[in-house]
Amino acid sequence: MSLTFDNICQLFEELVSLSGHQHLLCDRAVWAWFSKHELNLPDRGPAGLALMSCLLPEKRADRVYGFQEKRLEPVIVKALGLGHGRMDELHRLQDQQGLDFASAVQRVMSSTDETSQAVGELSVDEIERTLDRVASTCAFSSWEIKQDTNGAHVDPVEKLVSLFRRLRSLKAKWMIRLLLKYLRPAEVPEMVALNCFHFLLPDLLRVITEERSHPSNARISRPAKFLRSKIMSARSSALVVTMA
């Protein structure tokens, strides 16, 4: 059974409930989440990158979507078929009640959650493929991401409209925050999440960062090669390169 986006959202919601408390509680929540879903967690390849891209979206500097709140609003309007009444409510929640865009969308959508047609669970892999396609249309994404479509035409708006039509209010809120690469008030403790994925990953990312700061330092390359070999034998090497 593959990991679902709902599993990711449950972690985010728990971290929100712990915001303002000791960091140790958030650390324990992340460790507990990884332990609970251990059997469904990817242990290598692109699936590992997909998981960590959800948990730490700000680390994906190679993947630029070109969607901020103003450009996302018409996507939401089209996906949900919002009329003037619900559009006014969306704006009122932001302007008068001070909700962020993602929370306002959740509030507007929640009124129809019970009556909306049931949809299948989105897997983390499906999220990853969609976000890769959307990012491939942005000039600021990496060359590798822009080549991902193999020359096929991609309409990023239609990709996102199709995605949001499969989401209910809670998941839509977190999808917006993934696109904005800003999860707060949820804060995933970065080093804890990396360590849960593989205990050597934080050290490897540190070494790679040092290599990039001191490219002529030959002493740094030896531990980097050793750590890479250890992680590549168990976890995704793509994640190491991309997250660094």
N, C-alpha and C positions, 0 to 999 in steps of 0.2 A: 504494500500500500504506500503510495507516494505522499509526501508532505503536502498539505493543502494551505492555501492562503488564509483560511480560517484559523489554522493552527498558529500562524504568524500573528494574526490580529489578536488572538487570545493573549499572547505574550505581551504585545504592545499595551493592551488594556490593563493587564496586571501591573506593568511598569508605570502606567499613569497613576494607578491607585496608590503606588508606593512613592510617587514623586513628593519631595519635601521630607522624606524620611532618611534614615542613614543609608549611605551607599551600599553598605553590606547587605541590606535587604534586597536591593535590586540585583546585586551579584548572585545572591542565593536563588532568586527567582529565575535568573538565566540558567544557572547550573541545573536547577530542578526541571526547567523546560527541556533542556537538551537530554537530560536523563529520561524524562517521560516519553520523548519521541525518538529515543535512540534507535529503535528498530526501523523507523521510517526515514532516518536522516541519511542523506547521500554521503558516501564515503570517498568518492573520487569523481573526477571529470567535471563537465559543465554543470551537473546538478549541484555540486558543492558550491560552485560560483553563484548559482541562482539563489541558493539559500542565504549566503552571506551578503549578496547584493540587496536582498530584502531587509536584512537586519542592520546593515551599515550602508545605506544608499549613498551617503555623502562620499564614500570611498571610491565610487565609480566615476572618477573624473574623465574616463574615456567615453562615457555614455551621457550625452547631453540631449535633452528632449526639446528644449525651446518652448516649453509650456509653463508660463507663470499663471497666476490666478485669473488675470483678465482674459487670457487666451483659453483657459480651461472652462470658463463659465459657459460659452456657447456650446462646448462639447457636452457639458452636463445638461444644458437645456435641451439639446437635441436627443441625447440618450434617454432622458426621462420624460420628454414631451411636456416640459413645464409651460403652463399658461401664464397669463399676466398675474393672476393671483398668487401663485407660488413663487413667481419671479420677485414680486414685491416683498413677499415674506423672506426670501433669501437675502435680499438687500437690507431689509429691516433688521434681521438678526445680526447682520454685520455692523450696520451703521448705528443702531440704537442699543443693541445688547452687547456689542463688542465681541461677538464670536468670530473666530477665524473662519476663513472660507470653507475649510474642510468640515468643521463642526457645524456650520450653517447648512451645508449640503446634507449632512447626516440628519439634522433636525427636520429639514423639509422632506427628505425621503422617508423618514420613519413613519410618517402618517399613512403610507401605502405599503409598508413592509408586509402586513398581514394579508393583504389582498393581492400582492404581486405574484406573478406566476413563478412556481418553483423552478430553480435552475440548478444544474449540476455544480458540484464543488470545483472551484478553480485550483489547479495544482500550482505549486511554486514554479515548476518548469514552464507552464503555460504563461504565467506572468512574465517570466524571463524572456521568452520568445517574443511576446508582444512588445515589451519595453525595448528589446534590441531592434525590432522593426521600426518603432517610433523614432528611436535615436539615430537610426541609419539615415534618416532624411535631414538631419541637422548638420550643417557645415562644421560645427564645432566639435562633433564627435570624432573619435579616433579613426584612422584609416581602416583599421580592421572592422570596426562597427559599421562604417559606411559601405563596406564591401559585403556585408552580411546578406543582402537581398539577392545577390547574384544577378543584378541587372533588372530584376522585376520591379514594376512600379508599386510604390507604397504610399497610401494616403494616410498620414498619421492621425488626422481627425477621425476618419472612419474606423481606424484600428481602435482608437480609444472609445468611440461611441459604442462599438460592439462589445468592448470589454466592460464598460460601465453598465450596459444593459444586463449583464450577468451578475451584477453585484447588488446586494441590499445595503441599507444605509451604513451600517457599521464598517463594512468592508470598503465601501465607496470612500468613506472618510480617510481610511488608511491608504487607499490607493492614491488619493490626491496627495497625501503627504509623501508617499514614495516618489511621485512625479516631481514634487517640489524639493525632494531630498532634504526634508526637514520634518522629523518625526515628533518634535516636542509638542506636548509635554512628556511624551515617552522618551526616555533616554536609555539606549542600549549600551551597557558598559563595554566599550570596544575591546579592551584587552581580555576581559572575561569571555566574551563571545568567541574571540579568536582562539583562546586557549581551549575552550570547549570543543571547538572544531578539530584542532590538533595542538597538542601541548608545545610543539616546537614553532608554531606559526608566529607568535609574537616576536620571538627571537630572530626568526628569519626576516621578518619585515623590518625589524630594527637594523639588522646587518645590511639589508639592501638599501635602506635609507642612508646609512653611513657610506656605502659604496658610491652612491650617487653624489654625495657631498664631497667625497675624496676619491675620485675615479682612478688616481694614480697609486693609491695605497694597496700594494699587493697583499699585505697581510690580511686584509678584510675579505678577499676573494676566497681564501681557503675555507674559513668557517661557513661562508655562504654556500659554497659547493657542497659541503658536508650536510648542512641543514636542508638544502634543496633535495638532495638524494634521499634523505630520510622522509621528508614530507611527500615527495613524488611517489614513494613506494606505498603510501597509505592514503593521501588526500590529493586534492586537485592542485596541480602545478599552475594551472591557469589562474586560480584564485590568488596564488602568491604573486604572480606577475602583475595582475590587474589591481589588487588591493594595495600594493606597495606605493 
